[in-house]
Amino acid sequence: MASKKGYLDFILEQLSGLDGITYKAMMGEFILYYQGRIFGGVYDDRFLVKPTRSAKRLMPTAPLELPYEGAKPMLLVDDIDDRDFLCGLVREMYPELDEPKKKKK
């Protein structure tokens, strides 16, 4: 099941307190970036983030879910109504996220 653009728009609005949030559509889902680094995505109208140490610390009871078959598990973000929490979560995760891969020329 593909995610609805309206759900993505809601998540983006909740994260609007952060500069540098972007996304890419991929096969009906959306990959989310913060300052060029992938931190999560919207999959089947669920907001999932990478299971970094800081994300696990901030959401100790968050279940691990698969974004799609064959993918690595990600943490489900339940509290999508708390803008401050969401922005803080992404800020805390940032230092633990992988740098973007350099494109070969």
C-alpha positions in Angstrom: 0.0 0.0 0.0 1.5 3.4 -1.0 1.5 6.3 1.4 -0.8 9.3 1.0 0.8 12.6 0.1 -1.4 14.2 2.8 0.3 12.1 5.5 3.7 13.1 4.2 2.6 16.8 4.2 1.5 16.5 7.8 4.9 15.0 8.9 6.8 17.7 7.0 4.7 20.3 8.7 5.4 18.8 12.1 9.2 18.9 11.2 9.0 22.5 9.8 11.0 23.8 12.8 14.1 22.2 11.3 16.0 23.7 8.4 17.1 21.2 5.8 14.3 18.6 5.8 13.8 17.2 2.3 12.3 14.0 0.9 12.4 11.8 -2.2 9.5 9.8 -3.5 10.4 6.2 -4.0 7.9 3.5 -5.3 4.9 5.1 -3.5 6.8 5.8 -0.3 8.9 8.8 0.9 12.5 8.8 2.2 13.2 11.7 4.6 16.5 13.6 4.9 17.8 16.0 7.4 20.7 18.2 6.1 21.4 15.6 3.4 21.3 12.5 5.7 18.6 9.9 5.6 16.9 9.6 9.0 13.7 7.9 8.2 10.7 7.8 5.9 6.9 7.5 5.5 6.0 3.9 4.6 2.4 2.7 4.4 1.3 5.9 6.2 3.7 5.2 9.1 6.5 7.5 10.2 9.5 5.3 10.7 13.1 6.4 11.7 16.4 4.6 11.8 17.0 2.8 15.1 20.0 5.0 16.3 21.1 5.0 19.9 19.4 8.4 20.5 16.2 7.3 18.9 16.0 4.2 21.1 16.8 6.3 24.1 14.1 8.9 23.3 11.5 6.2 22.3 12.4 3.2 24.6 9.1 1.4 23.9 8.8 2.1 20.2 8.3 -1.1 18.2 10.6 -2.1 15.4 8.8 -2.4 12.1 9.7 -3.2 8.5 9.3 -0.4 6.1 8.9 -2.9 3.3 9.7 -6.6 2.7 13.4 -7.3 2.8 14.3 -3.9 4.5 16.1 -3.4 7.8 13.7 -2.8 10.8 13.0 0.8 11.8 11.4 2.4 14.8 7.8 3.4 14.6 7.1 7.0 15.8 3.8 7.0 17.5 3.7 10.6 18.9 3.5 12.4 15.6 1.4 15.3 17.1 4.2 16.6 19.3 6.3 18.9 17.0 8.9 19.7 19.7 9.5 16.0 20.3 9.8 15.2 16.6 12.2 18.0 15.9 14.3 17.1 19.0 14.3 13.5 17.9 15.7 14.3 14.5 18.2 16.8 15.9 19.5 14.1 18.4 19.7 11.5 15.7 21.7 13.6 13.2 25.2 13.0 14.5 24.6 9.2 14.4 23.4 9.2 10.8 25.5 8.1 7.9 27.0 10.8 5.7 25.6 10.8 2.1 27.5 8.6 -0.3 29.7 10.4 -2.8 28.4 10.0 -6.4 30.9 8.5 -8.8 31.7 10.7 -11.8 
